[in-house]
Amino acid sequence: MSTIVSDRKSKSPAAMSKRMSSKLIRSLMPEQLPPAEMPSCEVRPVLKGQKALVTGASSGIGMGIATALCAAGADVMINFIGDEAAAKRVAEQATHCGCTHRGKAIVHRADVSDEAHVREMFTRMRDEFGTIDILVNNAGLQQDARLEDMTLAQWNKVVGVNLTGQFLCAREAVREFKRRGVRKEVSCAAGKIICVSSVHEVIPWAGHVNYAASKGGVMLMMKSIAQEVAPWRIRVNSICPGAVRTPINTSAWETPEAYNELMKLIPYKRIGEVDDIARAAVWLASDEADYVTGASIFIDGGMTLYPGFEAGG
């Protein structure tokens, strides 16, 4: 009798669901996970002879992208707004990376949200390098607050740099790409624009409405520009990083407790590194990605895979 009663209980929907969920969690999340390993990738001169501008390149992701483009053979202008010494260190690092095919690097101070600054920056780009082949729209910032506490100044600052700044730089780049046209000996495209967006172009982020709105705007701005300029052989794409180890988010990874909490959001179970983003930027800027335009490429270890549902929700 007790066996029959137990059997009936086990077949109740709630009990069955709980048992299935526990079994699924054990099968999907083994106790012993393989250690996180960073890939070892060959650096090749796929951007030799090209001229690149990377905005917000004095630290973090921008620094990594500028260094990688230079290592791949491009001459790079490193844009910055604050710390000139840091920008010069990036230029020094980029041009002494040990790659025999590395390009050269210069630094330029400009506020990308200021139209006059952007025009001056592109004028210097042409003066120094003759033209531009690659624009990496990376400059961005956060000024976080709850909606009811957020000031108009905070909203305007973030949208001005993160979205308007990308528009202003993209507009100047497209003008130059169209003026110059395709240089077959350099690239089969007239120009490439890479917008650095975020997983928060699709993931809502309470307490960061200005930032999330700016990145959502980048997504449709990028796609609209890509659609408009594709016939001129101009490619426009976005890179959307997830959690990446940079100084701006140190609190999210500097302690074991913080890191373990972060891993709940990342199915691949490691934090992103700047090199993960930089390698994607080099590929997108190269002719190896010539048929790629209008794409948002998420580099996030699976953060956009709704990790809360990894065991059925």
N, C-alpha and C positions, 0 to 999 in steps of 0.2 A: 504493500500500500504506500509506504513512504517513498518507494522508488517511483511509483506512478505519479504521486503528488509532486515530487521533485521534477519529474519529466515535464509535467504540465506547466510548472513555474518557469522552467527553462525556455518553454516555447512562447512565453508572453512577449509581445513586441518590444517592450522596453528592455527586458533581460537579453533577448536575442541581439538587439541593437548594441547593447553595452558590450556583450561578449565579442561581437564582430568588430566593433571599434577597437577594443583592446588588442585583438589579434592583428588587425590591420596596422595599428601603431607599431607593434613589435616587428612586423614584417617590413615595414617601410623605414623604420628608424632603429637600426641595429645599435647595440651598445657600443661596439667598436667600429668607428668610422675611419676610413683611410686618412692619413695626414694630408693637410693642404700642401700642395707643391706648386711653386711658381714655374711657368714654362720657360724653357730656354729657346729663344728665337733668333735666327740669323738676321743681322742687319744688312740690308742690300741697298744699292744706290738707285732705288726706283723713282726718286724725285730729282735726279741729277739735272742741273740746269734750270730748275724751276725757282720761282721767287714767291715767298710766303710771308704773310702777315698773321701773327697770332696776338689777339688782344688779351689783356689781363694775364700776361705771361711771366710775371716776376715771381710767381710762387704757384704751388699746387698743381692742378691739372694743366694749366696753361704752360707752366715751366716744363712739365713732362712732354707736352706736345711739341713745343718749340725745339726742345733738345732732340726729340726723335725725328722731326722733319729735317733738321740740320744734319743729323747722322745719316739720313737717307739721301743726302746730297743737295738739299734745297738751301738757298740763301734766305735768311729769316730776319724779319723785323720783329723785335720783341717790344710790344706795347706795354706801358705801365702807367699808373696814375700817381702812386705814392712814393715808394722806396726805390730811388734810382740806383743805389748801391746794390740792392738785391737784383734788379734787372741786369746790371752789368755782370754780376756773378753768374746769372743764367747764360748770358752771352759767352762768357769765358768758358763755362762748363760745356756749352753746346759746340764750341769750336775747338775744344780739346778733348773730344770724346773718344779718341783713339781710332776713329774710322778714317781710312785714307781718302774716302770720297766725300767727307763732310763739307758742308757749305760754310758760308760766313754769316755772322750775326751782327746786327746793330740794335740799339735801343732807341725808343722814342716815347716821350711822355705825351699823353693825350687823354682827355675825358671823352669816352666814346658816346656819351649822351649829349655832347656839345657839337652841333653841326659844323661850326667853324674849325674846331679841333680836328674833327674827322677829315675834313677837306685838306687841312694842312698836313695831316699824317699821310694821306694818299699822295699828295704832291711830293713829299719827301721820299715816299716809297718809289715813285717814278724817277726822281732825281738820283737816288742812290742805286736802284736796281734796274731801272729802265721800264719796268712794268710790274704786274702782279699776276701770278698764276693760281695761287691758293690763298683763300681767306679763311682763317679759323676764328669764328665769333665766339670767344670764350669768356670775355669779361662779364662778371656777374657778382652779385652780393646779396646778402640777407639783412633785413631789419625787421625782426620778428616781434609780434605783439598779438594779443587777442583782438578780435575784430573790434570790440567796443572800445579798446584802448589804442588802436592804431591811428596814428595821425595822418593827415593828408600828405605831409612831408615824407613820412615813411613810405606811403604808397607810391608817391611820385618818384622818389629816389630809386626804389627797386625796379619799378616798371621802366623808368627812364634809362637805367643802365642795362638791365637784363633784356628788354624788348626793343625799346627805341634805339638803343646803341647798336643792336644787331641789324636793325633796319637801315640805319645811316651808313654803316660799314658795307652792308650788302649792296646798297644802292650805288656807292662809289665803285665797288669792285665790278659790278655788272657793267657800269659805264665804260670802265677800262677794258673789260673782256670783249665787249662789242666793238669798241674802237680798234682794238688790236687784232681780233680774230684768232683763229687757230694757228699755232706754230707747230707744224707736224714734227719738226725735229725735236721738240720739247715734250709735247703731249698731244694726244688726239682730241682733247677737249680744249675749248677756248678758255675755260676757267673752272675752278672748283670752289664751292663755298661749303664749309662745315660749321653748322650751328651747334654749339654745346648747350644742350637742353638738360633734362633731368628726368628721372622716373616720375617726378611730380608733374610732368605734362599729362599724365594719366592717373596718378594716385593722388587723391585729395589729401591736404595736409593742414589740419586744424591748427590755428595759431600762426600760420604762415600764408595767409590768403594772398598777400601781395606777391610773394615768391611763386606760389603755385599758379596764380593767374598769369604771371609773366612767362612762365615756362609753357603753359597751355597756349599762350599767344605765340610763342616761338614755334610751336609745332605747326599751327596752321599758316603762320607767316612763311615758314620754310617750304611747306608743300605748295602754297600759292605761288611763291617765287619760282620754285622748281618747275611748275607747270607752265609758267609764263616764259621762262628763258630757255627751256630745253631745246627749242628749234635752233638756237644759236650755239648749240653744243656746250652749254654751260650746265654743270651738274651741281645740285644743291641737296644736301642731306643733313641729318642731325645725328649726333651721338648723345645718348641719354644715360649718363652714369647713375648707378645706385650708390651704395655706401662705399666711398673710396677713402683710403687712409691719407688725409691731408691735414694741415694745421687747423683748418677752419672747423673740423669736427672731432678734435682730439678727445673731448669728453666721451665720445661714443665708443672709443676703442682703447683708451690708455690703461684701463684696469681690466683684470680678468673678469670681474663681475659685469662691467659695461660691455665687454666684448661678447660674453656669453649671452647677454640680453639681446645684443645686436644680431647674433646668429639666428635668433628666432624668426627674423625677417628675411633670412638669406638661405634658401634651400641648398646652395652649393657649399655652404658652411666654411667660407673664408671671406674676409673683407677684400674689397677691390684695391688694387694698387694703381698708382699713376700710370705705370707701364701698360696696364690693361687698356687704358683709354688711349694712350699715345700710339700703340700699335694699330688700333682701329683707325685713328686719324691718318696715319701714314698710308694705310691700305685705301681708305676712301679718297685720298688725294692722288693716288697713283692711277695709272691706266689699267691696272688690274681690276679696278672697280668701275670701269667705263660705262657699264650698262646699269649702274645703280644711281638713281636720282629720285628725290622725293621720299626717301626712306628715313624713318626714325629707328636707329639701331640701339637697342637697349643693352647696355653692358652693366649688368646688375647682379650676377650670380643667381638670377631667378627671382629677384624681389618683386617683379611684376607678375609672378605666377600665383598670386594669392596664397602665400605660405600658410595662412590660417586653415586652409583646406587640405593640407598635405596628408592628413589622416582621415579625410572625409568630412571635415568641418565640425 
